């Protein structure tokens, strides 16, 4: 596995750890890819590298978006 593969594996492990540690509603996670998906009913939009935080804000999840 090259350097890029190692980096991708590292970030996947970080993502899996974050998802496991937070109380994430399973209905917003695409079960095949395990990516968090857009869900208008819940007022949540999470980008490719965004992470839902555990503390609700005004009845919605606060989202940290790490995209540039």
GUDONU-181853 format. One record per residue: residue in one letter; z, y, x negated of N, C-alpha, C, O, CB in turn. Coordinates in Angstrom, 2 decimals. Glycine has a CB too. Layout:
N
+-------+---------+---------+---------+---------+---------+---------+---------+---------+---------+---------+---------+---------+---------+---------+---------+
! lovex !    n.pz !    n.py !    n.px !   ca.pz !   ca.py !   ca.px !    c.pz !    c.py !    c.px !    o.pz !    o.py !    o.px !   cb.pz !   cb.py !   cb.px !
+-------+---------+---------+---------+---------+---------+---------+---------+---------+---------+---------+---------+---------+---------+---------+---------+
!     A !       Z !       Y !       X !       Z !       Y !       X !       Z !       Y !       X !       Z !       Y !       X !       Z !       Y !       X !
...
+-------+---------+---------+---------+---------+---------+---------+---------+---------+---------+---------+---------+---------+---------+---------+---------+
END
This chain:
68
+-------+---------+---------+---------+---------+---------+---------+---------+---------+---------+---------+---------+---------+---------+---------+---------+
! lovex !    n.pz !    n.py !    n.px !   ca.pz !   ca.py !   ca.px !    c.pz !    c.py !    c.px !    o.pz !    o.py !    o.px !   cb.pz !   cb.py !   cb.px !
+-------+---------+---------+---------+---------+---------+---------+---------+---------+---------+---------+---------+---------+---------+---------+---------+
!     X !    0.00 !   -1.18 !   -0.86 !    0.00 !    0.00 !    0.00 !    0.00 !    1.24 !   -0.90 !    0.83 !    1.36 !   -1.81 !    1.24 !    0.00 !    0.98 !
!     X !   -0.94 !    2.14 !   -0.64 !   -1.03 !    3.35 !   -1.45 !    0.02 !    4.38 !   -1.07 !    0.86 !    4.16 !   -0.20 !   -2.40 !    3.95 !   -1.33 !
!     X !   -0.07 !    5.51 !   -1.76 !    0.91 !    6.57 !   -1.53 !    0.87 !    7.06 !   -0.08 !    1.92 !    7.26 !    0.53 !    0.64 !    7.74 !   -2.48 !
!     X !   -0.33 !    7.25 !    0.47 !   -0.45 !    7.71 !    1.86 !    0.20 !    6.72 !    2.82 !    0.90 !    7.12 !    3.76 !   -1.92 !    7.93 !    2.24 !
!     X !   -0.02 !    5.44 !    2.59 !    0.59 !    4.43 !    3.45 !    2.11 !    4.45 !    3.37 !    2.79 !    4.27 !    4.38 !    0.08 !    3.06 !    3.07 !
!     X !    2.63 !    4.67 !    2.17 !    4.09 !    4.76 !    2.00 !    4.65 !    5.96 !    2.74 !    5.70 !    5.88 !    3.37 !    4.45 !    4.85 !    0.50 !
!     X !    3.93 !    7.10 !    2.65 !    4.38 !    8.31 !    3.35 !    4.35 !    8.09 !    4.86 !    5.30 !    8.45 !    5.56 !    3.49 !    9.53 !    2.96 !
!     X !    3.26 !    7.50 !    5.36 !    3.17 !    7.23 !    6.80 !    4.28 !    6.29 !    7.25 !    4.86 !    6.50 !    8.31 !    1.80 !    6.63 !    7.14 !
!     X !    4.57 !    5.28 !    6.47 !    5.63 !    4.33 !    6.81 !    6.99 !    5.03 !    6.83 !    7.81 !    4.78 !    7.71 !    5.65 !    3.15 !    5.81 !
!     X !    7.22 !    5.91 !    5.85 !    8.47 !    6.66 !    5.78 !    8.65 !    7.52 !    7.04 !    9.72 !    7.50 !    7.66 !    8.49 !    7.55 !    4.53 !
!     X !    7.61 !    8.27 !    7.41 !    7.73 !    9.13 !    8.58 !    7.86 !    8.33 !    9.87 !    8.52 !    8.77 !   10.81 !    6.53 !   10.07 !    8.67 !
!     X !    7.24 !    7.16 !    9.94 !    7.40 !    6.32 !   11.11 !    8.85 !    5.84 !   11.22 !    9.40 !    5.77 !   12.31 !    6.43 !    5.11 !   11.06 !
!     X !    9.46 !    5.50 !   10.08 !   10.86 !    5.08 !   10.09 !   11.76 !    6.23 !   10.52 !   12.71 !    6.03 !   11.28 !   11.29 !    4.58 !    8.69 !
!     X !   11.47 !    7.45 !   10.03 !   12.25 !    8.63 !   10.43 !   12.11 !    8.85 !   11.94 !   13.11 !    9.07 !   12.63 !   11.78 !    9.90 !    9.66 !
!     X !   10.87 !    8.77 !   12.45 !   10.62 !    8.95 !   13.88 !   11.36 !    7.91 !   14.70 !   12.00 !    8.25 !   15.70 !    9.11 !    8.88 !   14.18 !
!     X !   11.29 !    6.65 !   14.29 !   11.98 !    5.58 !   15.01 !   13.49 !    5.80 !   15.02 !   14.15 !    5.55 !   16.03 !   11.65 !    4.22 !   14.39 !
!     X !   14.03 !    6.28 !   13.91 !   15.46 !    6.54 !   13.81 !   15.87 !    7.67 !   14.74 !   16.89 !    7.58 !   15.42 !   15.85 !    6.88 !   12.36 !
!     X !   15.07 !    8.74 !   14.78 !   15.37 !    9.87 !   15.66 !   15.33 !    9.42 !   17.12 !   16.23 !    9.73 !   17.89 !   14.38 !   11.03 !   15.42 !
!     X !   14.28 !    8.70 !   17.48 !   14.15 !    8.24 !   18.87 !   15.29 !    7.32 !   19.26 !   15.78 !    7.38 !   20.39 !   12.80 !    7.52 !   19.07 !
!     X !   15.72 !    6.47 !   18.35 !   16.81 !    5.54 !   18.65 !   18.14 !    6.27 !   18.81 !   19.01 !    5.81 !   19.54 !   16.92 !    4.49 !   17.54 !
!     X !   18.30 !    7.40 !   18.12 !   19.58 !    8.11 !   18.12 !   19.73 !    9.06 !   19.30 !   20.85 !    9.45 !   19.63 !   19.74 !    8.87 !   16.83 !
!     X !   18.64 !    9.45 !   19.93 !   18.71 !   10.44 !   21.00 !   18.58 !    9.79 !   22.37 !   17.90 !    8.77 !   22.52 !   17.63 !   11.49 !   20.82 !
!     X !   19.22 !   10.37 !   23.37 !   19.09 !    9.84 !   24.73 !   17.76 !   10.27 !   25.34 !   17.71 !   11.23 !   26.12 !   20.27 !   10.32 !   25.61 !
!     X !   16.70 !    9.58 !   24.99 !   15.36 !    9.91 !   25.46 !   15.05 !    9.10 !   26.72 !   15.28 !    7.90 !   26.77 !   14.30 !    9.64 !   24.35 !
!     X !   14.53 !    9.78 !   27.71 !   14.09 !    9.12 !   28.94 !   12.88 !    8.26 !   28.62 !   11.84 !    8.78 !   28.23 !   13.76 !   10.16 !   30.06 !
!     X !   13.01 !    6.94 !   28.77 !   11.94 !    6.01 !   28.41 !   10.65 !    6.27 !   29.19 !    9.57 !    5.86 !   28.75 !   12.39 !    4.59 !   28.64 !
!     X !   10.75 !    6.93 !   30.34 !    9.55 !    7.16 !   31.15 !    8.59 !    8.15 !   30.51 !    7.43 !    8.22 !   30.91 !    9.94 !    7.66 !   32.53 !
!     X !    9.05 !    8.92 !   29.52 !    8.15 !    9.87 !   28.87 !    7.56 !    9.31 !   27.59 !    6.82 !   10.00 !   26.89 !    8.89 !   11.17 !   28.57 !
!     X !    7.88 !    8.06 !   27.27 !    7.37 !    7.45 !   26.04 !    6.25 !    6.48 !   26.38 !    6.42 !    5.58 !   27.19 !    8.50 !    6.73 !   25.27 !
!     X !    5.11 !    6.68 !   25.74 !    4.00 !    5.74 !   25.90 !    4.44 !    4.43 !   25.28 !    4.69 !    4.36 !   24.07 !    2.67 !    6.28 !   25.23 !
!     X !    4.54 !    3.38 !   26.10 !    5.13 !    2.13 !   25.64 !    4.30 !    1.42 !   24.57 !    4.85 !    0.65 !   23.78 !    5.33 !    1.21 !   26.81 !
!     X !    3.00 !    1.66 !   24.54 !    2.17 !    0.99 !   23.55 !    2.29 !    1.65 !   22.18 !    2.48 !    0.97 !   21.18 !    0.71 !    0.98 !   24.00 !
!     X !    2.18 !    2.98 !   22.14 !    2.20 !    3.68 !   20.85 !    3.59 !    4.17 !   20.48 !    3.84 !    4.51 !   19.32 !    1.24 !    4.85 !   20.87 !
!     X !    4.50 !    4.21 !   21.46 !    5.86 !    4.74 !   21.31 !    5.86 !    6.25 !   21.05 !    6.86 !    6.80 !   20.60 !    6.58 !    4.03 !   20.16 !
!     X !    4.75 !    6.93 !   21.34 !    4.69 !    8.38 !   21.22 !    5.20 !    9.01 !   22.51 !    5.01 !    8.46 !   23.59 !    3.26 !    8.86 !   20.90 !
!     X !    5.82 !   10.15 !   22.39 !    6.29 !   10.88 !   23.56 !    5.08 !   11.61 !   24.15 !    4.30 !   12.22 !   23.41 !    7.45 !   11.87 !   23.20 !
!     X !    4.94 !   11.56 !   25.44 !    3.76 !   12.10 !   26.10 !    4.12 !   13.24 !   27.04 !    5.27 !   13.42 !   27.42 !    3.03 !   11.00 !   26.87 !
!     X !    3.10 !   14.01 !   27.40 !    3.27 !   15.12 !   28.32 !    3.70 !   14.60 !   29.69 !    3.10 !   13.65 !   30.21 !    1.96 !   15.94 !   28.44 !
!     X !    4.71 !   15.20 !   30.26 !    5.20 !   14.79 !   31.57 !    5.55 !   16.05 !   32.35 !    6.65 !   16.59 !   32.20 !    6.43 !   13.83 !   31.45 !
!     X !    4.62 !   16.53 !   33.19 !    4.83 !   17.78 !   33.92 !    6.00 !   17.69 !   34.89 !    6.69 !   18.68 !   35.11 !    3.57 !   18.15 !   34.67 !
!     X !    6.23 !   16.52 !   35.48 !    7.32 !   16.38 !   36.45 !    8.68 !   16.67 !   35.83 !    9.58 !   17.18 !   36.50 !    7.31 !   14.99 !   37.05 !
!     X !    8.82 !   16.35 !   34.58 !   10.10 !   16.57 !   33.91 !   10.12 !   17.90 !   33.15 !   11.14 !   18.24 !   32.54 !   10.38 !   15.43 !   32.95 !
!     X !    9.03 !   18.64 !   33.18 !    8.98 !   19.92 !   32.50 !    9.02 !   19.79 !   30.99 !    9.51 !   20.68 !   30.29 !   10.11 !   20.79 !   32.95 !
!     X !    8.50 !   18.68 !   30.48 !    8.58 !   18.42 !   29.04 !    7.18 !   18.36 !   28.46 !    6.32 !   17.67 !   29.01 !    9.35 !   17.09 !   28.75 !
!     X !    6.95 !   19.05 !   27.39 !    5.71 !   18.87 !   26.64 !    6.08 !   18.71 !   25.19 !    6.70 !   19.60 !   24.60 !    4.72 !   20.07 !   26.84 !
!     X !    5.72 !   17.59 !   24.63 !    6.10 !   17.30 !   23.26 !    4.84 !   17.01 !   22.47 !    4.07 !   16.11 !   22.82 !    7.09 !   16.10 !   23.19 !
!     X !    4.62 !   17.77 !   21.41 !    3.44 !   17.59 !   20.60 !    3.55 !   16.39 !   19.69 !    4.54 !   15.66 !   19.72 !    3.18 !   18.82 !   19.78 !
!     X !    2.52 !   16.19 !   18.89 !    2.44 !   14.99 !   18.06 !    3.66 !   14.84 !   17.15 !    4.12 !   13.72 !   16.93 !    1.18 !   15.03 !   17.23 !
!     X !    4.18 !   15.95 !   16.61 !    5.30 !   15.86 !   15.68 !    6.55 !   16.55 !   16.23 !    7.42 !   16.96 !   15.46 !    4.92 !   16.48 !   14.34 !
!     X !    6.63 !   16.67 !   17.53 !    7.79 !   17.32 !   18.14 !    8.86 !   16.28 !   18.46 !    8.57 !   15.09 !   18.59 !    7.39 !   18.08 !   19.42 !
!     X !   10.09 !   16.74 !   18.57 !   11.21 !   15.84 !   18.82 !   12.03 !   16.39 !   19.98 !   12.41 !   17.56 !   19.96 !   12.10 !   15.67 !   17.55 !
!     X !   12.30 !   15.58 !   21.00 !   13.17 !   16.05 !   22.09 !   14.62 !   16.07 !   21.61 !   15.10 !   15.10 !   21.03 !   13.03 !   15.14 !   23.34 !
!     X !   15.30 !   17.17 !   21.86 !   16.70 !   17.27 !   21.45 !   17.60 !   16.81 !   22.59 !   17.20 !   16.79 !   23.75 !   17.05 !   18.71 !   21.02 !
!     X !   18.81 !   16.44 !   22.24 !   19.72 !   15.81 !   23.20 !   20.29 !   16.79 !   24.21 !   20.74 !   16.37 !   25.28 !   20.85 !   15.14 !   22.47 !
!     X !   20.30 !   18.09 !   23.91 !   20.96 !   19.05 !   24.78 !   19.97 !   19.67 !   25.77 !   19.00 !   20.30 !   25.35 !   21.63 !   20.14 !   23.95 !
!     X !   20.20 !   19.49 !   27.07 !   19.29 !   20.08 !   28.06 !   19.43 !   21.60 !   28.10 !   20.51 !   22.14 !   27.88 !   19.57 !   19.50 !   29.45 !
!     X !   18.34 !   22.28 !   28.38 !   18.32 !   23.73 !   28.53 !   17.74 !   24.03 !   29.91 !   16.57 !   23.73 !   30.17 !   17.50 !   24.43 !   27.39 !
!     X !   18.53 !   24.63 !   30.78 !   18.08 !   24.96 !   32.14 !   17.51 !   23.74 !   32.86 !   16.51 !   23.86 !   33.56 !   17.04 !   26.07 !   32.09 !
!     X !   18.13 !   22.58 !   32.69 !   17.68 !   21.38 !   33.37 !   16.49 !   20.70 !   32.72 !   16.01 !   19.68 !   33.22 !   17.35 !   21.70 !   34.77 !
!     X !   16.00 !   21.25 !   31.62 !   14.87 !   20.65 !   30.91 !   15.31 !   20.31 !   29.50 !   16.30 !   20.84 !   29.01 !   13.63 !   21.61 !   30.89 !
!     X !   14.58 !   19.42 !   28.86 !   14.89 !   19.10 !   27.48 !   14.46 !   20.24 !   26.58 !   13.37 !   20.80 !   26.74 !   14.22 !   17.78 !   27.06 !
!     X !   15.31 !   20.58 !   25.64 !   14.93 !   21.55 !   24.62 !   14.07 !   20.79 !   23.62 !   14.39 !   19.66 !   23.26 !   16.19 !   22.22 !   23.93 !
!     X !   12.99 !   21.39 !   23.17 !   12.05 !   20.69 !   22.30 !   11.91 !   21.42 !   20.97 !   11.72 !   22.64 !   20.94 !   10.69 !   20.54 !   22.97 !
!     X !   12.01 !   20.67 !   19.90 !   11.76 !   21.22 !   18.57 !   10.34 !   20.80 !   18.19 !   10.06 !   19.60 !   18.07 !   12.82 !   20.71 !   17.51 !
!     X !    9.46 !   21.76 !   17.99 !    8.06 !   21.46 !   17.70 !    7.81 !   21.78 !   16.24 !    7.92 !   22.93 !   15.82 !    7.09 !   22.26 !   18.64 !
!     X !    7.46 !   20.75 !   15.46 !    7.29 !   20.92 !   14.03 !    5.84 !   21.14 !   13.62 !    5.53 !   21.15 !   12.43 !    7.84 !   19.74 !   13.31 !
!     X !    4.96 !   21.31 !   14.60 !    3.56 !   21.54 !   14.26 !    3.41 !   22.94 !   13.67 !    4.15 !   23.85 !   14.05 !    2.64 !   21.38 !   15.50 !
!     X !    2.49 !   23.12 !   12.75 !    2.26 !   24.44 !   12.15 !    1.30 !   25.24 !   12.99 !    0.98 !   26.38 !   12.65 !    1.72 !   24.30 !   10.71 !
+-------+---------+---------+---------+---------+---------+---------+---------+---------+---------+---------+---------+---------+---------+---------+---------+
END
